[in-house]
Amino acid sequence: MTRRQLLKAGGMLMVGSVAGGHLLMAQTAPEAAAKGAFPIPSAKLVDSFIAIGADGSVTAYNGHVDLGTGVRTALGQLVADELYVDFAAVTMVLGHTARTPDLGPTIASNTIQVSSLPMRHAAAQVRQLLIKLASEKSGVPAERITTQKGFVIAGGKRYGYGELVQGQDLQIEVDDKIELRKSGFEYIGKSVQRVDIPNKVLGAQTYIHDLRVPGMLHGRVIRPPYTGADATAPLGSSLVSVDEKSIAHLPGIVKVVVKGDFVGVVAEREEQAIAAMRQLKVTWKEWSGLPDMSLSGLHQTLVDHAKTDRVLQEDEGALQAIEQVKTALTRDYVWPYHAHGSIGPSCAIAEVGNGQIQVWTGSQNPHDVCKDIAKLMDVNADNINVTRLEASGCYGRNCADDVCSDAVLMSAAVGKPVRVQLMREQEAGWEPKGTGQLIRVRGGLDEQNNVAAYELRTCYPSNNASALALILTGKVSAKIEAQQMGDRTAIPQYEYPKMRVISQDAVPIVRASWMRGVSALPNVFAHESWIDECAYLAKADPIEYRLRYLKDPRAVALIAEAKKQCNWQEGPARRNAAPEDQRLVKGRGFAYARYFHSKFPGYGAAWATWVVDVTVDRETGEVKVDKVFVAQDTGAMVNPAGVRHQVHGNVVQSTSRVLKEFVTFDKSGVTSVEWGGYPILRFDELPEIDSLLVERPNEAPMGAGESASVPSAAAVANAIFDATGVRLLEVPFTPSRVLAALKAAKSGAVSSK
């Protein structure tokens, strides 16, 4: 039965609940295996986004998912206010491919800023339709009719939404010009309690890892030995042999699945599948291996890596101006490879049969998963139903998509549902990393110590990381492919006299894709470190110096608020330098950014500033981030508490990335495949966080999921410089690196680390 048929019948299939009273009705069982076609709802039709039940309850549909950011709650607030209904009456359905329109992957902080808009437009149209219907029924002109709490009020009569919509057809095109509600909100702008938290606190939430289906078997995969490699390894043509007899003695083995380079085992029980995975003898081709990916060697590896220049901005006379600066300032900044570090390895369940495919996943890209599986299995996408459940945390593209295809291949081979969960070392090794990045800056100052010219060349070797099964089975060739992802916030917001910005697009060295902040975080590390150094050379206050070149009024206003927030004391850096024999030294650093993302030139999300107070131990090199003052302009905040949670999460994670995190490699691939090999910030190392959210209720809402991370590295680096006089150009700022830089500075050498 289609949604339209349900609507005409005056009823509705309720597929979930965001209502506070129904929070304990957890998703404890999946739907039955797919029976029939699953057409993906059109993103152009109203009934793809909004449906109203006979009881007046509202179900809203959005193709994005909630990754723990609270968007399920915020989207419900938007719908409730646009339709003038109780928040508790709204049920949000997110990411299920047969129920929600394809709005692209849940990335780039654009769920509220961009992908909520067609849903809001549809809700506004439904309200107009309800008013029209009430006008026809009552004879009262539409302009004299109001709506309130799920009722249309006309001439003293109240008509319930469910009563009015019976027999109506909402299969009309979404009007993206319709006026949205601008004031008098009951829920927008309020810190409505997140609907997902109670179940999670009470242990009632069903995660993908918890899900079980009748008749389910268990699968495990055996990957090639080139852990985390990209197309430079012989993926798709590397398998030499599989010795099935090597596991013949093990109980419960159902099947060894081999297709191209894809190797999997299916067993009756999970521990049996794990044993078979570990004991199956598989022979692979030799591989020449990776270049030097160590922290000490990464800079040169990125320098040597092949690049294709793409000009983002080049002012007339920029190159000449760079050559003629009075005081030259040339710097290379290096960003390491980072891991998502999901607390639980990726998991999926698939059931293949009768020409249809059912998949349960924790992916943040369910519609893309559907397309991958369609290509993998040579079926139409409308014969695939992808149901999205919550999963362990992710900050971009981890292995959640890969494991869906793994499960589909194994289910197709055995004719039963198969659950596949990666091992910790497989998740850590094969997840597409946040890539290493090289940013090279040239420019300098004129005679008055003002910036005369600025050139930035940024190399971010990455792509979208095709599903591994597509490559391993040969459905997609293991060709080397570059993606234009290095240009995020590559153009600084400062209006320098002459500027030249180049994105040096490059293929991945290892498997890499998008991760929180993408290339913007490293690019801003370069922008904000460089201008801070210019301010020091000019003997100027770091903020005042920036404001000479910053013309965006909202950025200027935010910085003014940030100065008051932290009681900023004006003056140049290092004006209160500690004595040389003082072990613990303190410093303060500033950085600003607006996150620009998506296909260049992209669009801006929230504005953010960091002021950081640090303590540096000169004997050990340890850096302690004592306090972070973070200010953010997010425009209209649908749920201020949700925005604050995102800001705090960004501060914690990016502080960890800046101080501690880096992926390690040897010639054969990733070696940091367990928690001991990938340290993260501990609870006793967390900084105090003072967050300021600038209220702009009359402005459009901006994306809040990543912006507060973007100034982080530069702010910490600038604070370390203020404390020690040492300028760090390579993340992370580990004790060994800081100590080496301090020793180099003491001996008179110039530090580049």
C-alpha positions as a printed Julia matrix, in Angstrom:
753×3 Matrix{Float64}:
   0.0     0.0     0.0
   1.51    3.34   -0.99
   1.62    6.37    1.25
  -0.89    8.06   -1.02
  -3.31    5.12   -0.75
  -2.97    5.16    3.02
  -3.7     8.87    3.05
  -6.78    8.43    0.86
  -8.02    5.7     3.17
  -7.78    8.14    6.03
  -5.16    6.12    7.85
  -1.42    5.9     8.12
   1.24    3.35    8.77
   3.23    4.72   11.71
   6.82    3.61   11.23
   8.44    5.2    14.25
   7.88    7.86   16.85
   9.52   11.02   18.06
   6.81   11.64   20.6
   8.01   11.72   24.18
   5.29    9.32   25.27
   6.37    6.69   22.78
  10.1     6.74   23.32
  10.2     3.27   24.8
   8.61    1.74   21.71
  12.07    0.94   20.37
  12.72   -0.68   17.02
  13.04   -4.17   18.44
  12.4    -6.07   15.22
  13.08   -5.39   11.55
  10.51   -5.43    8.79
   9.95   -8.64    6.95
  12.29   -9.3     4.06
  11.58   -7.22    0.99
   8.49   -8.37   -0.92
   7.8    -6.38   -4.04
   9.3    -3.24   -5.52
  10.58   -0.34   -3.42
  10.4     2.82   -5.53
  12.29    5.72   -3.99
   9.94    8.64   -3.3
  10.45   11.65   -5.54
  12.11   14.68   -3.95
   9.75   16.86   -6.02
   6.44   15.73   -4.5
   4.74   16.93   -1.33
   3.63   13.45   -0.25
   7.25   12.32   -0.29
   7.79   14.57    2.72
   4.51   14.91    4.63
   1.59   12.62    5.43
  -1.3    13.13    7.85
  -3.19   10.31    9.54
  -6.89   10.09   10.3
  -6.12   10.99   13.92
  -4.25   14.14   12.84
  -0.84   12.69   13.53
   1.9    13.83   11.18
   4.68   11.76    9.64
   7.52   13.64    7.98
  10.15   12.03    5.76
  13.73   13.1     5.13
  16.47   11.19    3.32
  19.15   12.34    5.76
  19.87   10.51    9.01
  20.63   11.44   12.6
  24.22   10.6    13.5
  23.74   11.59   17.12
  23.64   15.27   16.19
  20.01   15.68   17.2
  18.62   16.47   13.74
  15.7    14.07   14.25
  14.52   16.41   16.99
  15.3    19.62   15.1
  13.57   18.44   11.92
  10.52   17.54   13.99
  10.53   21.06   15.44
  10.59   22.57   11.95
   7.64   20.45   10.79
   5.63   21.07   13.95
   5.92   24.84   13.65
   5.34   24.91    9.89
   2.15   22.84   10.28
   1.05   24.4    13.59
   0.86   21.03   15.36
   2.19   19.66   18.64
   5.76   18.46   18.45
   4.6    15.19   20.04
   2.3    14.63   17.06
   5.2    14.54   14.59
   6.98   11.32   13.69
  10.23   11.66   11.73
  11.26    8.9     9.31
  14.9     9.28    8.31
  17.03    7.6     5.68
  14.86    4.57    4.77
  15.26    4.41    1.0
  11.76    3.14    0.2
  10.15    5.78    2.41
  12.28    8.89    2.06
  13.4    10.99   -0.91
  17.06   10.91   -1.88
  18.55   14.17   -0.61
  22.14   12.96   -0.88
  24.43   11.72    1.89
  24.28   13.18    5.38
  27.4    15.29    5.07
  28.67   18.87    4.95
  26.56   20.15    7.87
  23.68   20.72    5.46
  20.73   18.8     6.94
  19.12   21.83    8.59
  20.62   24.48    6.33
  19.76   22.82    3.0
  18.07   19.42    3.12
  15.31   20.46    5.52
  13.99   23.07    3.08
  11.94   20.88    0.72
  10.35   19.23    3.76
   9.49   22.63    5.23
   8.11   23.81    1.89
   5.97   20.68    1.68
   4.68   21.25    5.24
   3.77   24.85    4.39
   1.9    23.65    1.3
  -0.04   21.09    3.32
  -1.11   23.82    5.74
  -2.28   25.97    2.84
  -4.23   23.01    1.46
  -5.86   22.45    4.84
  -6.92   26.09    5.0
  -8.32   25.86    1.47
 -10.29   22.73    2.34
 -11.67   24.34    5.48
 -12.65   27.42    3.49
 -14.56   25.29    0.99
 -16.27   23.39    3.77
 -17.2    26.39    5.91
 -17.64   29.16    3.38
 -15.21   31.32    5.39
 -12.61   33.17    3.27
  -9.12   31.64    3.57
  -7.59   34.89    4.83
  -9.84   34.73    7.91
  -8.9    31.16    8.78
  -6.2    30.19   11.28
  -4.53   26.96   12.31
  -3.66   25.84   15.8
  -2.56   22.58   17.45
  -3.59   20.4    14.51
  -6.92   22.13   13.93
  -8.13   24.59   11.32
 -10.33   27.25   12.88
 -12.9    28.79   10.52
 -15.85   30.91   11.62
 -15.84   29.48   15.1
 -15.69   25.89   13.88
 -12.7    23.59   14.43
 -11.74   21.05   11.8
  -9.16   18.42   12.64
  -6.37   17.92   10.11
  -7.22   14.21    9.87
 -10.84   15.02    9.1
  -9.94   17.43    6.29
  -7.36   15.31    4.49
  -9.47   12.2     4.04
  -9.58   11.39    0.32
  -7.12   14.16   -0.6
  -4.12   13.66   -2.85
  -0.81   15.2    -1.8
   1.02   13.97   -4.89
   1.67   17.51   -6.08
   4.97   19.22   -6.77
   6.78   20.95   -3.93
   6.68   24.73   -4.32
  10.12   25.99   -3.33
   8.87   29.59   -3.53
   6.2    29.19   -0.89
   6.64   31.49    2.09
   7.82   29.79    5.24
   6.74   30.78    8.71
   8.89   33.6    10.04
   7.71   34.29   13.6
   5.53   33.2    16.47
   7.28   29.85   16.76
   6.34   27.45   19.49
   9.27   25.07   18.97
  11.86   26.63   16.64
  14.46   28.39   18.73
  13.63   26.33   21.82
  15.85   23.67   23.39
  13.33   20.88   22.98
  14.59   17.71   24.66
  16.2    15.36   22.19
  13.91   12.47   21.41
  16.68    9.88   21.11
  18.36   10.39   24.47
  15.94    8.56   26.84
  16.13    5.28   24.93
  19.92    5.5    24.81
  20.19    6.24   28.52
  17.79    3.45   29.39
  19.45    0.91   27.11
  16.27    0.58   25.04
  17.75    1.8    21.75
  18.16   -0.86   19.06
  21.41   -0.28   17.21
  22.3    -2.07   13.99
  24.69   -4.21   16.03
  21.78   -5.42   18.19
  19.48   -6.4    15.35
  18.63  -10.05   14.65
  16.34  -11.48   11.96
  14.79  -14.96   11.75
  17.0   -17.57   10.11
  20.01  -15.27   10.16
  23.51  -16.6     9.56
  26.81  -14.89   10.39
  29.49  -13.75    7.99
  33.04  -12.47    8.2
  35.28  -11.1     5.47
  38.93  -11.75    4.67
  40.52   -8.63    3.19
  43.69   -8.45    1.06
  46.89   -7.88    3.08
  47.34   -4.31    1.77
  45.45   -2.82    4.7
  43.75    0.45    3.8
  45.43    0.71    0.4
  43.82    2.39   -2.58
  44.22    1.74   -6.29
  48.03    1.6    -6.13
  47.58   -1.9    -4.67
  46.37   -4.69   -7.0
  42.82   -4.63   -5.62
  40.51   -6.6    -7.87
  43.27   -8.82   -9.26
  45.28   -9.84   -6.23
  43.79  -13.16   -5.14
  45.97  -16.2    -5.91
  44.16  -19.01   -4.11
  41.74  -19.97   -1.34
  42.22  -23.28    0.46
  38.75  -24.25    1.67
  40.12  -27.47    3.13
  41.99  -25.38    5.73
  38.71  -24.87    7.61
  37.02  -28.17    6.8
  37.5   -29.31   10.41
  35.62  -26.34   11.86
  31.98  -26.73   12.93
  29.1   -24.68   11.56
  30.66  -23.58    8.3
  27.96  -22.94    5.69
  29.93  -21.55    2.76
  33.15  -19.88    1.65
  32.16  -17.06   -0.69
  34.71  -16.05   -3.32
  34.01  -13.53   -6.05
  37.06  -11.93   -7.63
  39.11  -10.63   -4.72
  36.15  -10.76   -2.36
  36.51  -13.55    0.18
  33.98  -14.21    2.93
  32.89  -17.03    5.18
  29.34  -17.76    6.34
  28.62  -19.83    9.43
  25.75  -20.71   11.69
  27.15  -18.8    14.65
  29.23  -15.66   14.95
  32.15  -17.24   16.78
  32.27  -19.95   14.11
  32.52  -17.32   11.38
  35.33  -15.59   13.28
  37.26  -18.82   13.67
  36.88  -19.58    9.97
  38.01  -16.07    9.03
  41.16  -16.48   11.1
  42.06  -19.96    9.9
  41.14  -19.85    6.21
  44.33  -20.02    4.14
  44.31  -17.37    1.43
  47.22  -16.48   -0.85
  47.58  -13.01   -2.34
  49.92  -11.35   -4.81
  52.96   -9.44   -3.62
  52.78   -5.64   -3.69
  55.56   -3.05   -3.82
  53.93   -1.14   -0.97
  53.44    2.42    0.23
  55.86    5.35    0.25
  57.06    6.75    3.57
  53.89    7.66    5.49
  55.54    8.26    8.86
  55.09   11.59   10.6
  58.67   12.48    9.75
  58.35   11.35    6.13
  54.82   12.49    5.26
  55.84   16.02    4.29
  58.2    14.83    1.59
  55.79   12.15    0.42
  53.1    14.78   -0.1
  55.58   17.08   -1.82
  56.54   14.29   -4.24
  52.98   13.11   -4.87
  51.66   13.93   -8.38
  49.23   16.87   -8.49
  47.03   18.73  -10.96
  46.72   22.46  -10.35
  43.23   23.94  -10.32
  43.11   27.71   -9.94
  40.48   28.87   -7.45
  41.44   32.54   -7.45
  44.24   34.49   -9.09
  44.28   38.26   -8.84
  45.98   40.14  -11.62
  49.59   40.75  -10.7
  49.51   38.31   -7.77
  52.67   36.43   -8.71
  54.59   39.65   -9.22
  53.36   41.01   -5.9
  54.53   37.83   -4.14
  58.01   38.23   -5.59
  58.19   41.9    -4.51
  57.13   41.67   -0.85
  59.35   43.53    1.61
  59.26   40.75    4.22
  58.73   37.29    2.78
  56.91   34.62    4.75
  56.92   31.14    3.21
  55.58   28.17    5.13
  54.61   24.54    4.56
  51.86   23.17    6.8
  51.27   19.42    7.11
  48.17   17.59    8.27
  48.34   13.87    9.19
  46.0    11.02    8.36
  43.17   10.74   10.85
  40.77    7.89   11.68
  37.07    8.08   12.45
  37.68    5.72   15.34
  34.1     4.45   15.53
  33.61    2.82   18.93
  31.99   -0.24   17.33
  33.09   -1.84   14.04
  30.66   -1.46   11.14
  27.81   -3.95   10.86
  25.0    -4.74    8.4
  22.41   -7.4     7.7
  21.22   -8.35    4.22
  18.57  -10.66    2.88
  18.56  -11.45   -0.84
  15.77  -13.41   -2.51
  12.98  -13.32   -5.07
  14.81  -10.66   -7.05
  14.69   -8.23   -4.14
  17.2    -7.14   -1.55
  16.63   -5.96    2.01
  19.5    -4.28    3.87
  19.67   -3.01    7.45
  22.53   -0.58    8.0
  24.02    2.15   10.15
  25.32    4.05    7.12
  24.97    7.81    6.95
  24.47    7.4     3.2
  21.59    4.91    2.8
  20.56    6.11   -0.65
  24.15    5.84   -1.88
  24.31    2.33   -0.38
  21.23    1.47   -2.44
  22.98    2.65   -5.62
  26.15    0.72   -4.78
  24.21   -2.51   -4.25
  22.24   -1.99   -7.45
  25.52   -1.79   -9.35
  27.05   -4.71   -7.46
  24.12   -7.06   -8.06
  22.93   -5.79  -11.47
  19.44   -5.01  -10.2
  17.28   -1.92  -10.31
  17.5     0.27   -7.23
  13.74    0.03   -6.7
  14.15   -3.65   -5.87
  16.35   -2.71   -2.9
  15.08   -1.56    0.47
  17.69   -0.05    2.78
  16.52    0.49    6.36
  18.68    2.71    8.49
  19.23    2.09   12.21
  21.51    3.93   14.57
  25.12    2.82   14.76
  28.42    3.69   16.39
  29.66    7.21   15.78
  31.04    8.33   12.46
  32.35   11.64   11.14
  32.17   10.99    7.4
  32.8     7.87    5.35
  33.78    4.87    7.47
  33.22    1.17    6.64
  29.44    1.2     7.19
  28.81    1.35    3.43
  31.35   -1.39    2.65
  29.88   -3.93    5.04
  26.43   -3.58    3.41
  27.79   -4.86    0.12
  29.69   -7.61    1.97
  26.46   -8.82    3.57
  24.57   -8.72    0.26
  27.19  -10.86   -1.51
  27.12  -13.47    1.25
  23.33  -13.54    1.55
  23.02  -14.01   -2.21
  25.47  -16.91   -2.02
  23.6   -18.81    0.73
  20.0   -17.74    0.14
  19.48  -16.65    3.75
  19.84  -13.44    5.77
  23.46  -12.81    6.73
  24.8   -10.5     9.41
  28.32   -9.19    8.83
  30.32   -7.27   11.39
  33.91   -6.21   10.81
  36.62   -6.96   13.31
  38.21   -4.0    15.09
  41.41   -4.27   13.05
  39.45   -4.4     9.79
  37.44   -1.3    10.63
  40.51    0.64   11.75
  42.57   -0.53    8.81
  40.11   -0.21    5.94
  37.94    2.76    6.87
  38.6     5.61    4.41
  40.8     7.98    6.37
  40.7    11.69    6.77
  43.58   12.27    4.41
  46.98   13.8     5.0
  47.28   17.26    3.52
  50.05   19.6     2.43
  49.39   23.35    2.38
  52.15   25.58    1.0
  51.88   29.31    1.59
  53.93   32.12    0.06
  53.51   35.83    0.58
  54.61   38.56    2.89
  54.45   42.11    4.15
  55.04   45.54    2.66
  57.08   48.39    4.18
  54.26   49.24    6.6
  54.01   45.6     7.74
  50.68   45.1     6.02
  50.0    41.96    4.03
  51.04   42.62    0.43
  50.28   39.26   -1.18
  49.16   35.74   -0.32
  49.43   32.47   -2.2
  48.12   29.13   -0.96
  48.54   25.78   -2.71
  46.71   22.91   -1.05
  46.96   19.2    -1.8
  44.31   16.84   -0.38
  44.79   13.39   -1.97
  41.36   11.86   -1.65
  38.2    10.66   -3.38
  34.78    9.22   -2.52
  36.18    5.75   -1.71
  34.04    3.34   -3.74
  32.5     0.46   -1.81
  35.23   -2.15   -1.4
  33.08   -4.98   -2.74
  32.64   -3.12   -6.02
  36.41   -2.98   -6.46
  37.18   -6.44   -5.13
  34.61   -8.11   -7.39
  35.68   -6.11  -10.44
  32.37   -4.29  -10.82
  34.31   -1.07  -10.57
  37.84   -0.95  -11.89
  40.53   -0.12   -9.38
  41.47    2.96  -11.32
  43.27    5.84   -9.71
  40.75    8.66   -9.39
  41.08   12.1    -7.83
  38.19   13.98   -6.28
  38.1    17.76   -6.03
  37.89   17.94   -2.25
  40.86   20.11   -1.29
  39.17   23.43   -1.93
  37.0    23.68    1.21
  37.67   27.11    2.77
  40.83   27.27    0.64
  40.18   30.94   -0.07
  40.65   32.89    3.14
  37.98   35.35    4.2
  40.6    38.06    4.46
  40.69   40.61    1.64
  44.39   40.76    0.92
  45.58   43.13   -1.83
  46.75   40.31   -4.08
  45.8    36.67   -3.72
  46.44   33.42   -5.55
  44.82   30.15   -4.41
  45.45   26.78   -6.08
  43.87   23.43   -5.29
  46.4    20.76   -6.22
  44.07   17.85   -6.86
  45.65   14.45   -6.3
  44.68   10.79   -6.19
  44.67    9.03   -2.83
  47.86    7.47   -1.55
  45.81    5.25    0.76
  42.06    4.81    1.01
  40.76    8.24    1.97
  37.52   10.16    1.73
  35.66   12.81    3.71
  35.97   13.35    7.42
  34.69   16.1     9.7
  35.94   19.46    8.46
  37.25   17.82    5.27
  40.06   19.99    3.86
  38.77   23.16    5.52
  40.28   22.4     8.92
  43.83   21.98    7.52
  43.41   24.93    5.13
  42.35   27.18    8.01
  45.28   25.86   10.05
  47.46   27.42    7.34
  45.41   30.61    6.9
  45.21   31.43   10.58
  48.74   30.4    11.52
  50.17   32.5     8.71
  48.25   35.68    9.51
  49.08   35.24   13.18
  52.75   35.14   12.27
  52.28   38.28   10.17
  50.7    40.05   13.13
  53.69   39.12   15.28
  56.13   40.44   12.68
  54.1    43.65   12.58
  54.15   43.84   16.38
  50.37   44.06   16.27
  47.54   42.56   18.26
  46.53   39.3    16.49
  42.83   40.18   16.37
  43.27   43.81   15.41
  45.6    42.74   12.6
  43.03   40.32   11.2
  40.28   42.93   11.31
  42.29   45.08    8.87
  41.45   42.55    6.17
  38.1    41.14    7.35
  35.06   42.88    5.86
  32.28   40.39    6.55
  30.05   42.24    9.08
  28.87   39.04   10.78
  32.44   37.85   11.18
  33.47   41.22   12.64
  30.49   41.19   15.02
  31.25   37.63   16.13
  34.88   38.48   16.86
  33.77   41.49   18.91
  31.57   39.18   20.99
  34.41   36.66   21.32
  36.75   39.34   22.66
  34.26   40.23   25.37
  33.59   36.57   26.11
  37.23   35.81   26.95
  38.21   39.27   28.25
  40.8    39.6    25.47
  43.76   41.76   26.44
  45.06   43.65   23.42
  48.68   43.58   22.43
  51.08   41.52   20.33
  51.85   37.88   21.08
  54.81   37.12   23.35
  54.57   40.51   25.07
  54.64   38.75   28.44
  57.19   36.05   27.63
  58.06   33.79   30.56
  61.64   33.57   31.88
  63.8    31.0    30.08
  64.13   28.84   33.19
  60.38   28.62   33.85
  59.18   25.05   33.22
  55.43   25.56   32.8
  54.55   28.42   30.48
  51.14   29.69   29.46
  49.87   31.22   26.26
  46.71   32.35   24.51
  45.86   31.97   20.84
  43.09   33.11   18.53
  41.68   31.81   15.26
  38.61   32.52   13.15
  36.92   30.75   10.26
  33.72   30.35    8.36
  33.36   26.83    7.03
  32.83   26.79    3.24
  32.05   23.36    1.84
  30.53   21.33   -1.01
  31.45   21.61   -4.69
  33.54   24.75   -5.25
  32.8    27.58   -4.72
  30.42   25.94   -2.27
  28.51   27.81    0.4
  29.14   28.9     3.93
  27.98   27.25    7.14
  28.3    28.81   10.61
  30.99   31.33   11.6
  33.22   30.34   14.52
  36.1    31.65   16.63
  38.4    30.01   19.13
  40.39   31.61   21.93
  42.58   28.99   23.57
  44.54   29.05   26.8
  47.31   26.47   26.96
  50.04   25.35   29.32
  53.27   23.96   27.84
  55.74   21.9    29.85
  59.15   22.88   28.51
  60.82   19.8    29.98
  58.46   17.18   28.54
  56.93   19.01   25.59
  53.42   18.22   26.82
  50.72   20.68   25.79
  47.62   21.01   27.97
  44.66   22.87   26.49
  43.3    24.46   29.64
  40.3    26.33   28.3
  38.6    26.96   24.98
  36.41   29.99   24.48
  34.4    29.14   21.39
  31.91   31.53   19.81
  29.62   30.65   16.92
  27.1    32.44   14.72
  24.72   29.77   13.42
  21.97   32.13   12.3
  18.57   31.03   13.58
  19.09   28.06   15.88
  16.28   25.54   15.57
  17.4    23.85   18.8
  19.99   25.91   20.73
  20.88   23.02   23.05
  21.52   20.84   20.02
  23.82   23.48   18.54
  25.69   23.77   21.84
  26.12   20.0    21.95
  27.61   20.11   18.47
  29.97   22.93   19.42
  31.2    21.06   22.49
  31.63   17.84   20.54
  33.65   19.65   17.92
  35.9    21.2    20.55
  36.61   17.86   22.23
  37.23   15.94   19.03
  39.35   18.56   17.29
  41.45   19.12   20.4
  42.15   15.39   20.36
  43.01   15.47   16.66
  45.33   18.44   17.07
  47.23   17.16   20.11
  47.3    13.38   19.7
  45.85   11.7    16.66
  47.64   10.27   13.64
  47.34    7.04   11.69
  50.5     4.95   11.41
  51.62    2.92    8.39
  54.29    0.57    7.18
  54.99   -0.51    3.6
  52.0    -2.88    3.58
  49.39   -0.47    4.93
  47.78    0.84    8.11
  49.34   -0.37   11.38
  47.28    1.6    13.95
  44.5    -0.99   13.98
  43.59   -1.01   17.68
  43.07    1.62   20.37
  46.58    1.34   21.76
  47.94    2.39   18.38
  45.66    5.39   18.0
  45.57    7.47   21.19
  42.75    9.95   21.7
  42.08   12.58   24.33
  41.28   11.16   27.77
  38.59   12.47   30.1
  41.2    13.91   32.46
  42.68   15.85   29.52
  39.47   17.56   28.43
  39.63   21.35   28.33
  37.15   23.59   30.06
  34.75   24.84   27.39
  33.08   28.25   27.43
  30.67   28.42   24.49
  28.93   31.53   23.22
  26.1    31.12   20.72
  25.23   34.39   19.01
  21.47   34.65   18.6
  20.24   35.71   15.16
  16.62   34.47   15.05
  15.79   36.47   11.94
  18.59   34.97    9.84
  18.57   31.67    7.96
  19.86   28.67    9.96
  23.44   27.69    9.12
  25.08   24.27    9.35
  26.5    23.65   12.82
  27.96   20.16   12.62
  31.55   21.05   11.73
  32.18   24.8    11.92
  33.4    24.87   15.5
  36.19   22.42   14.66
  37.66   24.46   11.82
  39.62   27.14   13.8
  40.96   24.58   16.31
  44.45   23.68   15.09
  45.48   27.23   14.32
  44.2    28.54   17.66
  46.18   25.91   19.57
  49.31   26.51   17.46
  49.03   30.25   18.02
  48.64   29.73   21.76
  51.75   27.49   21.83
  53.66   30.22   20.02
  52.49   32.81   22.54
  53.68   30.55   25.35
  57.01   29.41   23.91
  57.96   31.43   20.85
  57.92   28.23   18.8
  55.78   28.08   15.68
  54.44   24.56   14.97
  53.57   23.83   11.36
  52.71   20.12   11.5
  49.82   18.45   13.33
  49.63   16.72   15.79
  51.45   18.71   18.45
  52.79   15.69   20.32
  55.21   16.07   23.25
  58.11   14.74   21.19
  57.48   17.24   18.42
  57.06   20.16   20.81
  60.22   19.19   22.69
  62.18   18.9    19.44
  60.95   22.33   18.35
  61.88   23.88   21.69
  65.37   22.4    21.49
  65.77   23.57   17.9
  64.69   27.09   18.86
  67.15   27.13   21.75
  69.96   26.13   19.44
  69.01   28.79   16.93
  67.57   26.45   14.29
  64.27   27.25   12.6
  61.52   24.78   13.5
  59.2    23.5    10.82
  57.45   20.94   12.99
